[in-house]
Amino acid sequence: MNPYILGTLLLGLGLGTTLTLTSSHWLLAWMGLEMSTLSIIPLMAQRSHPRAVEATTKYFLAQATAAA
């Protein structure tokens, strides 16, 4: 993975976690959780192992169902 993309994903993960922990409103907490989710999904699928792709797909489907 490109180092710039990896750095951006890790930065998004850190910012999302920080936003969730420091939020004083439920909307900001939700936004932080979504930022963290959007950053962790590509990191989970980084290895092209079938189990990593399966875990990523299951995590995404569970998150999409919960968000709906």
LUMBAFI-935235 format. One record per residue: residue in three letters; x, y, z of N, C-alpha, C, O in turn; residue number from 1. Coordinates in Angstrom, 1 decimal. Example, Ala and Ser with C-alpha at 12.3 -4.5 7.8 and 13.67 -1.06 7.14 Angstrom:
<pts>
+-----+--------+--------+--------+--------+--------+--------+--------+--------+--------+--------+--------+--------+-----+
! res !     nx !     ny !     nz !    cax !    cay !    caz !     cx !     cy !     cz !     ox !     oy !     oz !   n !
+-----+--------+--------+--------+--------+--------+--------+--------+--------+--------+--------+--------+--------+-----+
! Ala !   13.2 !   -5.7 !    7.8 !   12.3 !   -4.5 !    7.8 !   13.2 !   -3.3 !    7.8 !   14.2 !   -3.3 !    8.5 !   1 !
! Ser !   12.8 !   -2.2 !    7.1 !   13.7 !   -1.1 !    7.1 !   12.9 !    0.0 !    7.9 !   13.4 !    1.1 !    8.0 !   2 !
+-----+--------+--------+--------+--------+--------+--------+--------+--------+--------+--------+--------+--------+-----+
</pts>
This chain:
<pts>
+-----+--------+--------+--------+--------+--------+--------+--------+--------+--------+--------+--------+--------+-----+
! res !     nx !     ny !     nz !    cax !    cay !    caz !     cx !     cy !     cz !     ox !     oy !     oz !   n !
+-----+--------+--------+--------+--------+--------+--------+--------+--------+--------+--------+--------+--------+-----+
! Met !    0.9 !   -1.2 !    0.0 !    0.0 !    0.0 !    0.0 !    0.9 !    1.2 !    0.0 !    1.9 !    1.3 !    0.6 !   1 !
! Asn !    0.5 !    2.2 !   -0.7 !    1.2 !    3.5 !   -0.8 !    1.3 !    4.1 !    0.6 !    0.4 !    4.2 !    1.3 !   2 !
! Pro !    2.5 !    4.6 !    0.9 !    2.7 !    5.2 !    2.3 !    1.8 !    6.4 !    2.5 !    1.4 !    6.6 !    3.7 !   3 !
! Tyr !    1.5 !    7.2 !    1.5 !    0.6 !    8.3 !    1.7 !   -0.8 !    7.9 !    2.0 !   -1.5 !    8.5 !    2.9 !   4 !
! Ile !   -1.2 !    6.9 !    1.4 !   -2.6 !    6.3 !    1.6 !   -2.6 !    5.7 !    3.0 !   -3.6 !    6.0 !    3.8 !   5 !
! Leu !   -1.6 !    5.0 !    3.4 !   -1.6 !    4.4 !    4.7 !   -1.5 !    5.4 !    5.8 !   -2.2 !    5.3 !    6.8 !   6 !
! Gly !   -0.8 !    6.5 !    5.6 !   -0.7 !    7.6 !    6.5 !   -2.1 !    8.3 !    6.7 !   -2.5 !    8.7 !    7.8 !   7 !
! Thr !   -2.7 !    8.5 !    5.5 !   -4.0 !    9.1 !    5.6 !   -5.1 !    8.3 !    6.3 !   -5.9 !    8.8 !    7.1 !   8 !
! Leu !   -5.0 !    7.0 !    6.1 !   -6.0 !    6.1 !    6.8 !   -5.7 !    6.0 !    8.3 !   -6.6 !    6.1 !    9.1 !   9 !
! Leu !   -4.4 !    6.0 !    8.7 !   -4.1 !    6.0 !   10.1 !   -4.4 !    7.3 !   10.7 !   -4.8 !    7.4 !   11.9 !  10 !
! Leu !   -4.2 !    8.4 !   10.0 !   -4.6 !    9.7 !   10.5 !   -6.2 !    9.8 !   10.7 !   -6.6 !   10.3 !   11.7 !  11 !
! Gly !   -6.9 !    9.3 !    9.7 !   -8.4 !    9.3 !    9.9 !   -8.8 !    8.4 !   11.0 !   -9.8 !    8.7 !   11.7 !  12 !
! Leu !   -8.1 !    7.3 !   11.2 !   -8.5 !    6.4 !   12.4 !   -8.2 !    7.1 !   13.7 !   -9.0 !    7.1 !   14.6 !  13 !
! Gly !   -7.1 !    7.8 !   13.8 !   -6.8 !    8.6 !   15.0 !   -7.7 !    9.7 !   15.2 !   -8.2 !    9.9 !   16.4 !  14 !
! Leu !   -8.0 !   10.5 !   14.2 !   -9.0 !   11.6 !   14.3 !  -10.4 !   11.1 !   14.7 !  -11.0 !   11.7 !   15.5 !  15 !
! Gly !  -10.8 !   10.0 !   14.1 !  -12.1 !    9.5 !   14.4 !  -12.2 !    9.0 !   15.8 !  -13.2 !    9.3 !   16.5 !  16 !
! Thr !  -11.2 !    8.4 !   16.3 !  -11.2 !    7.9 !   17.7 !  -11.1 !    9.1 !   18.7 !  -11.8 !    9.1 !   19.7 !  17 !
! Thr !  -10.3 !   10.1 !   18.3 !  -10.2 !   11.3 !   19.2 !  -11.6 !   12.0 !   19.2 !  -12.0 !   12.5 !   20.3 !  18 !
! Leu !  -12.2 !   12.2 !   18.1 !  -13.5 !   12.8 !   18.0 !  -14.5 !   12.1 !   18.8 !  -15.3 !   12.7 !   19.5 !  19 !
! Thr !  -14.5 !   10.8 !   18.7 !  -15.5 !   10.0 !   19.5 !  -15.3 !   10.2 !   21.0 !  -16.2 !   10.3 !   21.8 !  20 !
! Leu !  -14.0 !   10.1 !   21.4 !  -13.7 !   10.2 !   22.9 !  -14.0 !   11.6 !   23.4 !  -14.3 !   11.7 !   24.6 !  21 !
! Thr !  -13.8 !   12.6 !   22.7 !  -13.9 !   14.0 !   23.2 !  -15.3 !   14.6 !   22.9 !  -15.4 !   15.8 !   23.2 !  22 !
! Ser !  -16.2 !   13.9 !   22.2 !  -17.4 !   14.6 !   21.8 !  -18.3 !   14.8 !   23.0 !  -18.4 !   14.0 !   24.0 !  23 !
! Ser !  -19.1 !   15.8 !   22.9 !  -20.1 !   16.1 !   23.9 !  -21.5 !   16.0 !   23.4 !  -22.5 !   16.3 !   24.1 !  24 !
! His !  -21.6 !   15.6 !   22.1 !  -22.9 !   15.5 !   21.5 !  -23.0 !   14.1 !   20.8 !  -21.9 !   13.7 !   20.3 !  25 !
! Trp !  -24.1 !   13.5 !   20.7 !  -24.2 !   12.2 !   20.1 !  -23.9 !   12.2 !   18.6 !  -23.4 !   11.2 !   18.1 !  26 !
! Leu !  -24.2 !   13.3 !   17.9 !  -23.9 !   13.4 !   16.5 !  -22.4 !   13.4 !   16.2 !  -22.0 !   12.8 !   15.3 !  27 !
! Leu !  -21.6 !   14.1 !   17.1 !  -20.2 !   14.1 !   16.9 !  -19.6 !   12.7 !   17.2 !  -18.7 !   12.3 !   16.6 !  28 !
! Ala !  -20.2 !   12.1 !   18.2 !  -19.7 !   10.7 !   18.5 !  -20.0 !    9.8 !   17.4 !  -19.1 !    8.9 !   17.0 !  29 !
! Trp !  -21.1 !    9.9 !   16.8 !  -21.5 !    9.0 !   15.6 !  -20.5 !    9.3 !   14.4 !  -20.1 !    8.4 !   13.7 !  30 !
! Met !  -20.3 !   10.6 !   14.2 !  -19.4 !   11.0 !   13.1 !  -18.0 !   10.4 !   13.3 !  -17.3 !    9.9 !   12.4 !  31 !
! Gly !  -17.5 !   10.4 !   14.6 !  -16.2 !    9.9 !   14.9 !  -16.2 !    8.4 !   14.7 !  -15.2 !    7.8 !   14.2 !  32 !
! Leu !  -17.2 !    7.7 !   15.0 !  -17.3 !    6.2 !   14.8 !  -17.3 !    5.9 !   13.3 !  -16.7 !    5.0 !   12.9 !  33 !
! Glu !  -18.0 !    6.7 !   12.5 !  -18.1 !    6.5 !   11.1 !  -16.7 !    6.7 !   10.5 !  -16.3 !    6.0 !    9.6 !  34 !
! Met !  -16.0 !    7.8 !   10.9 !  -14.7 !    8.0 !   10.4 !  -13.7 !    6.9 !   10.7 !  -12.9 !    6.5 !    9.9 !  35 !
! Ser !  -13.8 !    6.4 !   11.9 !  -13.0 !    5.2 !   12.3 !  -13.3 !    4.0 !   11.5 !  -12.4 !    3.3 !   11.0 !  36 !
! Thr !  -14.6 !    3.8 !   11.2 !  -15.0 !    2.6 !   10.4 !  -14.5 !    2.7 !    9.0 !  -14.0 !    1.8 !    8.4 !  37 !
! Leu !  -14.6 !    3.9 !    8.4 !  -14.2 !    4.1 !    7.0 !  -12.7 !    4.0 !    6.9 !  -12.2 !    3.7 !    5.8 !  38 !
! Ser !  -12.0 !    4.2 !    8.0 !  -10.5 !    4.1 !    7.9 !  -10.0 !    2.7 !    8.2 !   -9.0 !    2.3 !    7.7 !  39 !
! Ile !  -10.8 !    1.9 !    9.0 !  -10.3 !    0.6 !    9.4 !  -10.6 !   -0.4 !    8.4 !   -9.9 !   -1.4 !    8.3 !  40 !
! Ile !  -11.7 !   -0.2 !    7.6 !  -12.0 !   -1.3 !    6.6 !  -10.9 !   -1.5 !    5.6 !  -10.6 !   -2.6 !    5.3 !  41 !
! Pro !  -10.4 !   -0.4 !    4.9 !   -9.3 !   -0.7 !    4.0 !   -8.0 !   -1.3 !    4.7 !   -7.3 !   -2.1 !    4.1 !  42 !
! Leu !   -7.8 !   -1.0 !    5.9 !   -6.6 !   -1.5 !    6.6 !   -6.8 !   -3.0 !    6.9 !   -5.9 !   -3.8 !    6.9 !  43 !
! Met !   -8.1 !   -3.4 !    7.2 !   -8.4 !   -4.8 !    7.4 !   -8.1 !   -5.6 !    6.1 !   -7.7 !   -6.8 !    6.2 !  44 !
! Ala !   -8.5 !   -5.1 !    5.0 !   -8.3 !   -5.8 !    3.7 !   -7.0 !   -5.6 !    3.1 !   -6.8 !   -6.0 !    1.9 !  45 !
! Gln !   -6.0 !   -5.0 !    3.8 !   -4.7 !   -4.7 !    3.2 !   -4.0 !   -6.0 !    2.8 !   -3.4 !   -6.1 !    1.7 !  46 !
! Arg !   -4.1 !   -7.0 !    3.6 !   -3.5 !   -8.3 !    3.2 !   -4.5 !   -9.0 !    2.3 !   -5.7 !   -9.0 !    2.5 !  47 !
! Ser !   -4.0 !   -9.6 !    1.2 !   -4.9 !  -10.2 !    0.3 !   -5.1 !  -11.7 !    0.6 !   -5.1 !  -12.5 !   -0.3 !  48 !
! His !   -5.2 !  -12.0 !    1.8 !   -5.5 !  -13.3 !    2.3 !   -7.1 !  -13.5 !    2.3 !   -7.8 !  -12.6 !    2.7 !  49 !
! Pro !   -7.6 !  -14.7 !    1.9 !   -9.0 !  -14.8 !    1.8 !   -9.7 !  -14.6 !    3.2 !  -10.9 !  -14.1 !    3.2 !  50 !
! Arg !   -9.1 !  -14.9 !    4.3 !   -9.8 !  -14.7 !    5.6 !   -9.8 !  -13.2 !    5.9 !  -10.8 !  -12.8 !    6.5 !  51 !
! Ala !   -8.8 !  -12.5 !    5.5 !   -8.9 !  -11.0 !    5.7 !  -10.0 !  -10.4 !    4.9 !  -10.7 !   -9.5 !    5.4 !  52 !
! Val !  -10.1 !  -10.8 !    3.7 !  -11.2 !  -10.2 !    2.8 !  -12.6 !  -10.6 !    3.4 !  -13.5 !   -9.8 !    3.4 !  53 !
! Glu !  -12.7 !  -11.9 !    3.8 !  -14.0 !  -12.3 !    4.4 !  -14.3 !  -11.6 !    5.7 !  -15.4 !  -11.2 !    5.9 !  54 !
! Ala !  -13.3 !  -11.3 !    6.5 !  -13.5 !  -10.6 !    7.8 !  -13.9 !   -9.2 !    7.5 !  -14.8 !   -8.6 !    8.1 !  55 !
! Thr !  -13.3 !   -8.6 !    6.5 !  -13.6 !   -7.2 !    6.1 !  -15.0 !   -7.1 !    5.6 !  -15.8 !   -6.2 !    5.9 !  56 !
! Thr !  -15.4 !   -8.1 !    4.7 !  -16.8 !   -8.1 !    4.2 !  -17.8 !   -8.2 !    5.3 !  -18.8 !   -7.5 !    5.3 !  57 !
! Lys !  -17.6 !   -9.1 !    6.2 !  -18.5 !   -9.3 !    7.3 !  -18.6 !   -8.1 !    8.2 !  -19.7 !   -7.7 !    8.6 !  58 !
! Tyr !  -17.5 !   -7.5 !    8.5 !  -17.5 !   -6.3 !    9.3 !  -18.2 !   -5.1 !    8.6 !  -19.0 !   -4.4 !    9.2 !  59 !
! Phe !  -18.0 !   -5.0 !    7.3 !  -18.7 !   -3.9 !    6.5 !  -20.2 !   -4.2 !    6.5 !  -21.0 !   -3.3 !    6.7 !  60 !
! Leu !  -20.6 !   -5.4 !    6.3 !  -22.1 !   -5.7 !    6.3 !  -22.7 !   -5.5 !    7.6 !  -23.8 !   -5.0 !    7.7 !  61 !
! Ala !  -22.0 !   -5.9 !    8.7 !  -22.6 !   -5.7 !   10.0 !  -22.7 !   -4.2 !   10.3 !  -23.7 !   -3.8 !   10.9 !  62 !
! Gln !  -21.7 !   -3.4 !    9.9 !  -21.7 !   -2.0 !   10.2 !  -22.8 !   -1.3 !    9.4 !  -23.5 !   -0.4 !    9.9 !  63 !
! Ala !  -23.0 !   -1.7 !    8.1 !  -24.0 !   -1.1 !    7.3 !  -25.4 !   -1.5 !    7.8 !  -26.3 !   -0.6 !    7.7 !  64 !
! Thr !  -25.6 !   -2.7 !    8.3 !  -26.9 !   -3.1 !    8.8 !  -27.2 !   -2.3 !   10.1 !  -28.3 !   -1.8 !   10.3 !  65 !
! Ala !  -26.2 !   -2.1 !   10.9 !  -26.4 !   -1.3 !   12.2 !  -26.6 !    0.1 !   11.9 !  -27.4 !    0.8 !   12.6 !  66 !
! Ala !  -26.0 !    0.7 !   10.9 !  -26.2 !    2.1 !   10.5 !  -27.6 !    2.3 !    9.9 !  -28.1 !    3.4 !   10.0 !  67 !
! Ala !  -28.1 !    1.3 !    9.3 !  -29.4 !    1.5 !    8.6 !  -30.5 !    1.4 !    9.7 !  -31.7 !    1.6 !    9.4 !  68 !
+-----+--------+--------+--------+--------+--------+--------+--------+--------+--------+--------+--------+--------+-----+
</pts>
